[in-house]
Amino acid sequence: MMNLEIIKENSKAVYQVIHQAYSCTFNELQRLTRLSSTDLCLALAQLLRDSKIEQGKNDLGVYYQLAA
């Protein structure tokens, strides 16, 4: 089972990447953070729950960006 502290550390790393790139897809985030799919999903869920990022969809697929 994942430790909440690890999830929070991973979410900080994901937030920094999104902050620098403005908008990222799941695959881009996975490549840039080197997190496993599970770890990235948990980090994204934490950021979405905390209203720090938003999830959207366009013609290219699902993307993540900082919350307005």
MIMARVO-665045 format. One line per field, with one value per residue: residue in one letter; residue number from 0; x, y, z of N, C-alpha, C in turn. Coordinates in nm, 2 decimals. Atoms other than C-alpha are relative to their C-alpha. Layout:
BEGIN
code: [a_...]
pos: [NUM_...]
n_X: [X_...]
n_Y: [Y_...]
n_Z: [Z_...]
ca_X: [X_...]
ca_Y: [Y_...]
ca_Z: [Z_...]
c_X: [X_...]
c_Y: [Y_...]
c_Z: [Z_...]
***
This chain:
BEGIN
code: [m_m_n_l_e_i_i_k_e_n_s_k_a_v_y_q_v_i_h_q_a_y_s_c_t_f_n_e_l_q_r_l_t_r_l_s_s_t_d_l_c_l_a_l_a_q_l_l_r_d_s_k_i_e_q_g_k_n_d_l_g_v_y_y_q_l_a_a]
pos: [0_1_2_3_4_5_6_7_8_9_10_11_12_13_14_15_16_17_18_19_20_21_22_23_24_25_26_27_28_29_30_31_32_33_34_35_36_37_38_39_40_41_42_43_44_45_46_47_48_49_50_51_52_53_54_55_56_57_58_59_60_61_62_63_64_65_66_67]
n_X: [0.08_-0.07_-0.01_0.05_-0.11_-0.06_0.10_-0.02_-0.13_0.02_0.09_-0.09_-0.08_0.09_0.04_-0.11_-0.01_0.11_-0.03_-0.10_0.04_0.14_0.10_-0.07_0.08_-0.04_-0.12_-0.10_-0.03_-0.07_-0.13_-0.08_-0.02_-0.05_0.08_0.08_0.14_0.07_-0.04_0.05_0.15_0.02_-0.04_0.10_0.12_-0.02_0.00_0.14_0.07_-0.04_0.03_-0.13_-0.01_0.12_-0.01_0.08_-0.01_0.01_-0.02_-0.12_0.03_0.01_-0.12_0.00_-0.06_0.03_0.13_0.01]
n_Y: [-0.12_-0.13_-0.09_-0.13_-0.09_0.03_-0.06_-0.15_-0.03_0.02_-0.11_-0.13_0.01_-0.01_-0.14_-0.08_0.02_-0.07_-0.14_-0.04_0.03_-0.06_0.10_0.13_0.13_0.11_0.06_-0.10_-0.01_0.13_0.00_-0.11_0.03_0.14_0.08_0.10_-0.04_-0.01_-0.12_-0.12_-0.01_-0.04_-0.13_-0.08_0.00_-0.09_-0.14_-0.03_-0.01_-0.12_-0.11_-0.07_0.02_0.03_0.10_-0.03_0.08_-0.07_0.10_0.08_0.09_-0.06_-0.08_-0.05_-0.14_-0.06_-0.05_-0.15]
n_Z: [0.00_0.02_-0.11_0.04_0.02_0.14_0.09_-0.01_0.06_0.14_0.05_0.01_0.12_0.12_0.00_0.05_0.14_0.06_-0.02_0.10_0.13_0.01_0.02_0.03_0.01_-0.09_0.05_-0.02_-0.15_-0.03_0.06_-0.07_-0.15_-0.02_-0.10_0.06_0.02_-0.13_-0.08_0.07_-0.02_-0.14_-0.01_0.07_-0.08_-0.11_0.05_0.03_-0.12_-0.07_0.09_0.04_0.15_0.07_0.10_0.11_0.12_0.13_0.11_-0.02_-0.12_-0.13_-0.04_-0.14_-0.01_-0.13_-0.02_0.02]
ca_X: [0.00_0.12_0.23_0.05_0.38_0.51_0.19_0.24_0.60_0.51_0.23_0.48_0.70_0.40_0.28_0.63_0.63_0.28_0.38_0.67_0.50_0.15_-0.03_0.07_-0.09_-0.06_0.21_0.41_0.39_0.49_0.79_0.90_0.85_0.95_0.67_0.49_0.13_0.00_0.21_0.12_-0.25_-0.23_-0.04_-0.29_-0.58_-0.43_-0.37_-0.73_-0.87_-0.68_-0.80_-0.44_-0.48_-0.76_-0.83_-0.95_-1.00_-0.94_-0.88_-0.55_-0.69_-0.69_-0.45_-0.37_-0.30_-0.29_-0.62_-0.74]
ca_Y: [0.00_0.35_0.58_0.91_1.09_0.92_1.03_1.39_1.39_1.25_1.51_1.79_1.66_1.63_1.98_2.13_1.97_2.10_2.44_2.45_2.30_2.47_2.16_1.79_1.46_1.15_1.01_1.33_1.35_0.98_1.04_1.37_1.24_0.88_0.76_0.44_0.45_0.38_0.64_0.90_0.82_0.86_1.18_1.32_1.22_1.40_1.72_1.70_1.64_1.94_2.15_2.23_2.10_2.06_1.78_1.85_1.69_1.81_1.65_1.52_1.35_1.41_1.68_1.83_2.20_2.42_2.51_2.86]
ca_Z: [0.00_-0.09_0.19_0.19_0.22_-0.10_-0.28_-0.16_-0.27_-0.61_-0.65_-0.58_-0.86_-1.10_-1.00_-1.08_-1.42_-1.50_-1.37_-1.61_-1.91_-1.86_-1.99_-2.01_-2.12_-1.90_-2.12_-2.11_-1.73_-1.71_-1.93_-1.75_-1.39_-1.45_-1.22_-1.28_-1.40_-1.05_-0.88_-1.14_-1.11_-0.73_-0.76_-1.01_-0.80_-0.50_-0.70_-0.84_-0.50_-0.36_-0.66_-0.76_-1.12_-1.37_-1.61_-1.96_-2.30_-2.65_-2.99_-2.88_-2.56_-2.19_-2.05_-1.71_-1.63_-1.32_-1.17_-1.26]
c_X: [0.09_-0.01_-0.05_0.11_0.07_-0.09_0.02_0.13_-0.01_-0.09_0.07_0.08_-0.09_-0.05_0.11_0.01_-0.12_0.02_0.09_-0.05_-0.14_-0.10_0.07_-0.11_0.06_0.14_0.12_0.04_0.07_0.15_0.09_0.02_0.06_-0.08_-0.07_-0.15_-0.08_0.04_-0.04_-0.15_-0.03_0.04_-0.10_-0.13_0.01_-0.01_-0.15_-0.08_0.03_-0.03_0.12_0.01_-0.14_0.02_-0.09_0.02_-0.01_0.02_0.11_-0.01_-0.01_0.13_-0.03_0.06_-0.04_-0.14_0.00_-0.03]
c_Y: [0.12_0.08_0.13_0.10_-0.02_0.06_0.15_0.04_-0.01_0.11_0.13_-0.01_0.02_0.15_0.09_-0.02_0.07_0.15_0.05_-0.01_0.06_-0.11_-0.13_-0.11_-0.10_-0.05_0.10_0.01_-0.13_0.01_0.10_-0.03_-0.14_-0.08_-0.11_0.05_0.01_0.12_0.13_0.02_0.05_0.14_0.10_0.01_0.09_0.14_0.04_0.02_0.13_0.12_0.08_-0.01_-0.02_-0.10_0.04_-0.10_0.08_-0.11_-0.09_-0.10_0.07_0.07_0.05_0.14_0.05_0.05_0.15_0.07]
c_Z: [0.00_0.13_-0.04_-0.02_-0.14_-0.10_0.00_-0.07_-0.15_-0.06_-0.01_-0.13_-0.13_-0.01_-0.06_-0.15_-0.07_0.00_-0.11_-0.14_-0.04_-0.01_-0.04_-0.01_0.10_-0.04_0.01_0.14_0.04_-0.04_0.08_0.15_0.02_0.10_-0.08_-0.02_0.13_0.08_-0.06_0.02_0.14_0.02_-0.06_0.08_0.12_-0.04_-0.04_0.12_0.08_-0.09_-0.05_-0.15_-0.05_-0.11_-0.11_-0.11_-0.12_-0.11_0.02_0.12_0.13_0.03_0.14_0.00_0.14_0.01_-0.01_0.13]
***
